[in-house]
Amino acid sequence: MTEPATIAPRDGGMAPGLGTDRHFKYLILLPAVFILLFIGIFPIVHTLVASVQNINMLEEDTSFHGLLHYRYLFQDARLWESIAHTLLITGIALPIELGLGLLMAFLFVEKLPGRPVFVALLVLPTLIAPVVAGATWRLLFDHRYGPINQVLGWIAGEPVPILWVINPAYVYPAIFIAEIWQWTPFMFLLLLAALSNVDRSLTEAAEIDGASPLTVFRRIILPAIWPVMAIALLIRGLDLIRIFDVIWALTQGGPGTMTETLSIYTYNQGFRQFETSYTGAIAFLVIVVLTVVVIWLLRRMEIHR
């Protein structure tokens, strides 16, 4: 029985129809790619255009003003204070969330009775909207009717009228408590998934050879969970850089401007002072800086993979 003849491509090209099919799939994807690029790039371009104009509450001057507002950025002490507040919150909350999340993950990585129920309950805070969580904690911290002061009063044996969201000495602890309470479970969930995939035979062999728990963690566990840990740190770090909801519900940046973060300052400039062009300059500068930082971090993660 003879085999059917095949038609060879002419002039070394592809068989008829293959080139058309390959171009057709790109044509199908083109509208979706265009829409995604438009949605992502248009706000950035619009922000850049607004930042070189002079639009505010009193006038709408759309003529080109160059880098006028960008020069103001370096002279704005309140802006740099808000950046310092943001970095302070990030630098304290992020390591605590990582540490507590890792300890909780080590605790629940073993098969414990009722483990799924406890894990589900621990993850519940992340399901709450941040503004709702902040408003709830503001009620809990209320100096007259809040349960936190009442419990402290029972322990002390006398009334404890701590002004959590007003007194400068307590306002940051209140923010850290609310933020860490809500987002430590996020770190816990990711790290628990990473720890569950660590090869137990390697850790057991190291323990049999006499390796200490710290050595096992540094040499075996940490390299295994580092990719997930790095992504978790990156996600939470970016979230903390743009933190707004919890602090707005708790203090609205007060007392004074003591807890005013970069996002709250930008909001005040754009939607209270109506300094549209100056707000655009702040936003565009933040976009550029964060883009550079994220690209650098992703490259560092690739190097250490």
CORBEL-V375559 format. One record per residue. N is the residue number from 1. RES is the residue in three letters. PSI is psi in whole degrees, 0 to 359 (NA if undefined). NEAR is the number of other ideal C-beta (glycine too) atoms within 12 Angstrom. D_CENTER is the distance of its C-alpha to the mean C-alpha in Angstrom with 1 decimal. Layout:
n=N res=RES psi=PSI near=NEAR d_center=D_CENTER
n=N res=RES psi=PSI near=NEAR d_center=D_CENTER
//
This chain:
n=1 res=MET psi=125 near=3 d_center=67.2
n=2 res=THR psi=145 near=4 d_center=65.8
n=3 res=GLU psi=148 near=5 d_center=62.1
n=4 res=PRO psi=142 near=6 d_center=60.9
n=5 res=ALA psi=143 near=6 d_center=60.6
n=6 res=THR psi=148 near=7 d_center=57.3
n=7 res=ILE psi=115 near=11 d_center=56.7
n=8 res=ALA psi=145 near=11 d_center=55.5
n=9 res=PRO psi=139 near=13 d_center=53.3
n=10 res=ARG psi=144 near=9 d_center=55.4
n=11 res=ASP psi=30 near=6 d_center=55.0
n=12 res=GLY psi=9 near=7 d_center=52.4
n=13 res=GLY psi=186 near=12 d_center=49.9
n=14 res=MET psi=161 near=16 d_center=47.9
n=15 res=ALA psi=151 near=15 d_center=49.6
n=16 res=PRO psi=132 near=12 d_center=50.0
n=17 res=GLY psi=335 near=13 d_center=47.0
n=18 res=LEU psi=315 near=13 d_center=44.4
n=19 res=GLY psi=322 near=14 d_center=43.4
n=20 res=THR psi=318 near=13 d_center=43.3
n=21 res=ASP psi=319 near=14 d_center=41.1
n=22 res=ARG psi=319 near=14 d_center=38.5
n=23 res=HIS psi=331 near=14 d_center=38.4
n=24 res=PHE psi=321 near=13 d_center=38.3
n=25 res=LYS psi=327 near=13 d_center=35.1
n=26 res=TYR psi=324 near=15 d_center=33.4
n=27 res=LEU psi=324 near=14 d_center=35.0
n=28 res=ILE psi=321 near=12 d_center=33.6
n=29 res=LEU psi=339 near=15 d_center=30.0
n=30 res=LEU psi=315 near=14 d_center=30.5
n=31 res=PRO psi=319 near=12 d_center=30.0
n=32 res=ALA psi=317 near=14 d_center=26.6
n=33 res=VAL psi=318 near=15 d_center=25.4
n=34 res=PHE psi=316 near=15 d_center=26.8
n=35 res=ILE psi=316 near=13 d_center=25.1
n=36 res=LEU psi=317 near=13 d_center=21.6
n=37 res=LEU psi=321 near=16 d_center=22.2
n=38 res=PHE psi=315 near=15 d_center=23.7
n=39 res=ILE psi=322 near=14 d_center=20.8
n=40 res=GLY psi=323 near=14 d_center=18.3
n=41 res=ILE psi=326 near=16 d_center=20.6
n=42 res=PHE psi=313 near=15 d_center=22.6
n=43 res=PRO psi=324 near=17 d_center=20.1
n=44 res=ILE psi=315 near=23 d_center=19.5
n=45 res=VAL psi=318 near=18 d_center=23.3
n=46 res=HIS psi=320 near=22 d_center=24.0
n=47 res=THR psi=317 near=29 d_center=21.8
n=48 res=LEU psi=317 near=23 d_center=23.5
n=49 res=VAL psi=316 near=21 d_center=26.9
n=50 res=ALA psi=328 near=30 d_center=26.4
n=51 res=SER psi=339 near=36 d_center=25.4
n=52 res=VAL psi=10 near=27 d_center=28.8
n=53 res=GLN psi=193 near=28 d_center=30.7
n=54 res=ASN psi=74 near=25 d_center=31.6
n=55 res=ILE psi=123 near=27 d_center=30.4
n=56 res=ASN psi=192 near=22 d_center=30.3
n=57 res=MET psi=330 near=17 d_center=31.8
n=58 res=LEU psi=332 near=12 d_center=35.3
n=59 res=GLU psi=160 near=15 d_center=35.6
n=60 res=GLU psi=77 near=14 d_center=34.2
n=61 res=ASP psi=106 near=17 d_center=35.3
n=62 res=THR psi=11 near=15 d_center=34.0
n=63 res=SER psi=163 near=14 d_center=36.0
n=64 res=PHE psi=125 near=15 d_center=34.5
n=65 res=HIS psi=11 near=24 d_center=33.7
n=66 res=GLY psi=219 near=15 d_center=32.2
n=67 res=LEU psi=28 near=18 d_center=29.7
n=68 res=LEU psi=310 near=20 d_center=30.9
n=69 res=HIS psi=332 near=35 d_center=27.5
n=70 res=TYR psi=329 near=24 d_center=25.8
n=71 res=ARG psi=325 near=16 d_center=28.5
n=72 res=TYR psi=330 near=26 d_center=27.8
n=73 res=LEU psi=319 near=33 d_center=24.2
n=74 res=PHE psi=351 near=15 d_center=25.7
n=75 res=GLN psi=358 near=13 d_center=28.0
n=76 res=ASP psi=99 near=24 d_center=25.7
n=77 res=ALA psi=324 near=14 d_center=25.4
n=78 res=ARG psi=324 near=27 d_center=23.3
n=79 res=LEU psi=313 near=33 d_center=20.6
n=80 res=TRP psi=330 near=20 d_center=20.5
n=81 res=GLU psi=319 near=22 d_center=20.6
n=82 res=SER psi=324 near=35 d_center=17.5
n=83 res=ILE psi=319 near=28 d_center=15.7
n=84 res=ALA psi=319 near=21 d_center=17.2
n=85 res=HIS psi=319 near=34 d_center=16.1
n=86 res=THR psi=315 near=37 d_center=12.4
n=87 res=LEU psi=326 near=20 d_center=12.9
n=88 res=LEU psi=313 near=25 d_center=15.0
n=89 res=ILE psi=317 near=44 d_center=12.5
n=90 res=THR psi=315 near=31 d_center=9.9
n=91 res=GLY psi=335 near=19 d_center=12.9
n=92 res=ILE psi=313 near=22 d_center=14.3
n=93 res=ALA psi=320 near=39 d_center=11.7
n=94 res=LEU psi=311 near=34 d_center=9.9
n=95 res=PRO psi=323 near=21 d_center=13.4
n=96 res=ILE psi=316 near=25 d_center=14.8
n=97 res=GLU psi=320 near=40 d_center=12.3
n=98 res=LEU psi=313 near=34 d_center=13.0
n=99 res=GLY psi=312 near=21 d_center=16.7
n=100 res=LEU psi=320 near=26 d_center=17.2
n=101 res=GLY psi=321 near=38 d_center=15.5
n=102 res=LEU psi=318 near=32 d_center=17.8
n=103 res=LEU psi=317 near=20 d_center=20.8
n=104 res=MET psi=322 near=28 d_center=20.4
n=105 res=ALA psi=319 near=34 d_center=20.1
n=106 res=PHE psi=325 near=25 d_center=23.3
n=107 res=LEU psi=321 near=19 d_center=24.9
n=108 res=PHE psi=3 near=30 d_center=24.4
n=109 res=VAL psi=335 near=25 d_center=24.9
n=110 res=GLU psi=157 near=14 d_center=28.6
n=111 res=LYS psi=100 near=10 d_center=30.5
n=112 res=LEU psi=153 near=13 d_center=30.9
n=113 res=PRO psi=131 near=9 d_center=32.8
n=114 res=GLY psi=18 near=12 d_center=30.6
n=115 res=ARG psi=312 near=18 d_center=27.5
n=116 res=PRO psi=324 near=14 d_center=26.1
n=117 res=VAL psi=315 near=13 d_center=26.7
n=118 res=PHE psi=319 near=19 d_center=25.0
n=119 res=VAL psi=317 near=24 d_center=21.9
n=120 res=ALA psi=320 near=17 d_center=21.7
n=121 res=LEU psi=323 near=17 d_center=22.2
n=122 res=LEU psi=331 near=28 d_center=19.5
n=123 res=VAL psi=348 near=26 d_center=16.9
n=124 res=LEU psi=320 near=18 d_center=18.0
n=125 res=PRO psi=330 near=29 d_center=15.8
n=126 res=THR psi=345 near=28 d_center=12.7
n=127 res=LEU psi=349 near=17 d_center=15.1
n=128 res=ILE psi=138 near=23 d_center=15.6
n=129 res=ALA psi=135 near=15 d_center=14.3
n=130 res=PRO psi=322 near=31 d_center=12.5
n=131 res=VAL psi=326 near=21 d_center=15.4
n=132 res=VAL psi=319 near=20 d_center=17.8
n=133 res=ALA psi=317 near=31 d_center=16.5
n=134 res=GLY psi=317 near=32 d_center=16.8
n=135 res=ALA psi=323 near=24 d_center=20.2
n=136 res=THR psi=315 near=26 d_center=21.3
n=137 res=TRP psi=330 near=36 d_center=20.5
n=138 res=ARG psi=321 near=31 d_center=22.4
n=139 res=LEU psi=320 near=23 d_center=25.3
n=140 res=LEU psi=327 near=27 d_center=25.2
n=141 res=PHE psi=1 near=36 d_center=25.2
n=142 res=ASP psi=131 near=23 d_center=28.1
n=143 res=HIS psi=344 near=25 d_center=30.8
n=144 res=ARG psi=315 near=18 d_center=33.7
n=145 res=TYR psi=359 near=14 d_center=32.8
n=146 res=GLY psi=142 near=24 d_center=29.5
n=147 res=PRO psi=336 near=18 d_center=30.1
n=148 res=ILE psi=313 near=30 d_center=28.3
n=149 res=ASN psi=326 near=27 d_center=30.9
n=150 res=GLN psi=317 near=21 d_center=33.6
n=151 res=VAL psi=317 near=15 d_center=32.7
n=152 res=LEU psi=325 near=21 d_center=32.7
n=153 res=GLY psi=321 near=19 d_center=36.0
n=154 res=TRP psi=320 near=13 d_center=37.5
n=155 res=ILE psi=319 near=12 d_center=36.6
n=156 res=ALA psi=340 near=13 d_center=38.0
n=157 res=GLY psi=9 near=8 d_center=41.0
n=158 res=GLU psi=160 near=11 d_center=40.5
n=159 res=PRO psi=140 near=15 d_center=38.3
n=160 res=VAL psi=90 near=22 d_center=35.0
n=161 res=PRO psi=66 near=21 d_center=33.9
n=162 res=ILE psi=127 near=26 d_center=30.6
n=163 res=LEU psi=83 near=22 d_center=28.9
n=164 res=TRP psi=316 near=34 d_center=25.3
n=165 res=VAL psi=9 near=39 d_center=23.7
n=166 res=ILE psi=317 near=24 d_center=26.6
n=167 res=ASN psi=125 near=20 d_center=27.7
n=168 res=PRO psi=336 near=19 d_center=25.9
n=169 res=ALA psi=340 near=14 d_center=26.4
n=170 res=TYR psi=352 near=27 d_center=24.5
n=171 res=VAL psi=320 near=33 d_center=21.8
n=172 res=TYR psi=318 near=29 d_center=19.1
n=173 res=PRO psi=322 near=26 d_center=20.1
n=174 res=ALA psi=318 near=40 d_center=19.7
n=175 res=ILE psi=316 near=46 d_center=16.2
n=176 res=PHE psi=319 near=33 d_center=15.3
n=177 res=ILE psi=313 near=31 d_center=17.2
n=178 res=ALA psi=316 near=41 d_center=15.6
n=179 res=GLU psi=314 near=40 d_center=11.9
n=180 res=ILE psi=321 near=33 d_center=13.0
n=181 res=TRP psi=319 near=29 d_center=15.2
n=182 res=GLN psi=324 near=38 d_center=12.8
n=183 res=TRP psi=354 near=40 d_center=10.0
n=184 res=THR psi=320 near=35 d_center=12.4
n=185 res=PRO psi=330 near=32 d_center=13.8
n=186 res=PHE psi=313 near=37 d_center=10.9
n=187 res=MET psi=320 near=44 d_center=11.3
n=188 res=PHE psi=316 near=40 d_center=15.0
n=189 res=LEU psi=315 near=31 d_center=15.3
n=190 res=LEU psi=317 near=33 d_center=13.9
n=191 res=LEU psi=328 near=40 d_center=16.0
n=192 res=LEU psi=318 near=34 d_center=18.9
n=193 res=ALA psi=321 near=24 d_center=19.1
n=194 res=ALA psi=316 near=28 d_center=19.1
n=195 res=LEU psi=328 near=33 d_center=21.8
n=196 res=SER psi=340 near=23 d_center=23.8
n=197 res=ASN psi=4 near=18 d_center=24.4
n=198 res=VAL psi=136 near=28 d_center=25.7
n=199 res=ASP psi=112 near=17 d_center=29.4
n=200 res=ARG psi=332 near=18 d_center=31.3
n=201 res=SER psi=326 near=11 d_center=34.4
n=202 res=LEU psi=315 near=19 d_center=33.0
n=203 res=THR psi=322 near=27 d_center=31.9
n=204 res=GLU psi=321 near=14 d_center=35.3
n=205 res=ALA psi=320 near=15 d_center=37.2
n=206 res=ALA psi=320 near=23 d_center=35.6
n=207 res=GLU psi=322 near=19 d_center=36.4
n=208 res=ILE psi=325 near=11 d_center=40.0
n=209 res=ASP psi=357 near=14 d_center=40.3
n=210 res=GLY psi=13 near=10 d_center=39.5
n=211 res=ALA psi=140 near=19 d_center=36.0
n=212 res=SER psi=160 near=13 d_center=34.3
n=213 res=PRO psi=323 near=15 d_center=31.1
n=214 res=LEU psi=320 near=12 d_center=29.2
n=215 res=THR psi=318 near=16 d_center=30.7
n=216 res=VAL psi=319 near=26 d_center=29.9
n=217 res=PHE psi=315 near=23 d_center=26.2
n=218 res=ARG psi=321 near=17 d_center=26.1
n=219 res=ARG psi=334 near=20 d_center=28.3
n=220 res=ILE psi=305 near=27 d_center=27.6
n=221 res=ILE psi=311 near=32 d_center=24.6
n=222 res=LEU psi=313 near=23 d_center=22.0
n=223 res=PRO psi=329 near=21 d_center=22.9
n=224 res=ALA psi=324 near=23 d_center=22.8
n=225 res=ILE psi=358 near=33 d_center=19.3
n=226 res=TRP psi=317 near=24 d_center=17.8
n=227 res=PRO psi=316 near=22 d_center=16.6
n=228 res=VAL psi=319 near=30 d_center=14.6
n=229 res=MET psi=320 near=33 d_center=13.4
n=230 res=ALA psi=318 near=27 d_center=12.3
n=231 res=ILE psi=319 near=24 d_center=10.2
n=232 res=ALA psi=317 near=33 d_center=8.7
n=233 res=LEU psi=320 near=33 d_center=8.2
n=234 res=LEU psi=315 near=27 d_center=6.8
n=235 res=ILE psi=312 near=25 d_center=4.1
n=236 res=ARG psi=325 near=36 d_center=3.6
n=237 res=GLY psi=316 near=30 d_center=4.8
n=238 res=LEU psi=324 near=25 d_center=3.5
n=239 res=ASP psi=318 near=30 d_center=2.1
n=240 res=LEU psi=328 near=40 d_center=5.4
n=241 res=ILE psi=325 near=31 d_center=7.0
n=242 res=ARG psi=24 near=28 d_center=7.3
n=243 res=ILE psi=134 near=43 d_center=8.1
n=244 res=PHE psi=305 near=33 d_center=11.4
n=245 res=ASP psi=307 near=31 d_center=12.7
n=246 res=VAL psi=315 near=42 d_center=13.3
n=247 res=ILE psi=323 near=44 d_center=14.9
n=248 res=TRP psi=318 near=30 d_center=16.7
n=249 res=ALA psi=329 near=32 d_center=18.3
n=250 res=LEU psi=309 near=44 d_center=19.1
n=251 res=THR psi=346 near=39 d_center=20.5
n=252 res=GLN psi=31 near=30 d_center=19.9
n=253 res=GLY psi=356 near=34 d_center=19.3
n=254 res=GLY psi=183 near=25 d_center=22.6
n=255 res=PRO psi=135 near=21 d_center=25.0
n=256 res=GLY psi=240 near=15 d_center=25.8
n=257 res=THR psi=26 near=25 d_center=22.8
n=258 res=MET psi=327 near=30 d_center=21.9
n=259 res=THR psi=23 near=43 d_center=18.4
n=260 res=GLU psi=113 near=36 d_center=17.8
n=261 res=THR psi=177 near=42 d_center=14.4
n=262 res=LEU psi=319 near=40 d_center=14.0
n=263 res=SER psi=319 near=34 d_center=12.9
n=264 res=ILE psi=319 near=38 d_center=15.8
n=265 res=TYR psi=317 near=40 d_center=18.2
n=266 res=THR psi=319 near=38 d_center=17.6
n=267 res=TYR psi=316 near=27 d_center=18.2
n=268 res=ASN psi=320 near=27 d_center=21.3
n=269 res=GLN psi=322 near=32 d_center=22.6
n=270 res=GLY psi=322 near=26 d_center=22.2
n=271 res=PHE psi=357 near=17 d_center=23.2
n=272 res=ARG psi=317 near=17 d_center=25.3
n=273 res=GLN psi=346 near=19 d_center=27.0
n=274 res=PHE psi=37 near=18 d_center=26.9
n=275 res=GLU psi=77 near=32 d_center=26.5
n=276 res=THR psi=313 near=32 d_center=25.3
n=277 res=SER psi=319 near=40 d_center=26.0
n=278 res=TYR psi=321 near=37 d_center=24.6
n=279 res=THR psi=320 near=35 d_center=21.3
n=280 res=GLY psi=321 near=35 d_center=21.4
n=281 res=ALA psi=318 near=37 d_center=21.9
n=282 res=ILE psi=312 near=38 d_center=18.9
n=283 res=ALA psi=317 near=34 d_center=16.6
n=284 res=PHE psi=321 near=29 d_center=18.2
n=285 res=LEU psi=319 near=30 d_center=18.1
n=286 res=VAL psi=317 near=31 d_center=14.3
n=287 res=ILE psi=314 near=27 d_center=14.1
n=288 res=VAL psi=313 near=20 d_center=16.6
n=289 res=VAL psi=314 near=20 d_center=15.2
n=290 res=LEU psi=324 near=23 d_center=11.6
n=291 res=THR psi=315 near=16 d_center=13.6
n=292 res=VAL psi=316 near=14 d_center=15.9
n=293 res=VAL psi=315 near=19 d_center=13.4
n=294 res=VAL psi=317 near=22 d_center=11.6
n=295 res=ILE psi=317 near=15 d_center=15.2
n=296 res=TRP psi=316 near=15 d_center=16.5
n=297 res=LEU psi=319 near=21 d_center=14.1
n=298 res=LEU psi=322 near=19 d_center=14.8
n=299 res=ARG psi=321 near=14 d_center=18.5
n=300 res=ARG psi=321 near=16 d_center=18.4
n=301 res=MET psi=324 near=20 d_center=17.2
n=302 res=GLU psi=322 near=12 d_center=20.0
n=303 res=ILE psi=319 near=10 d_center=22.5
n=304 res=HIS psi=7 near=14 d_center=21.8
n=305 res=ARG psi=NA near=12 d_center=21.9
//
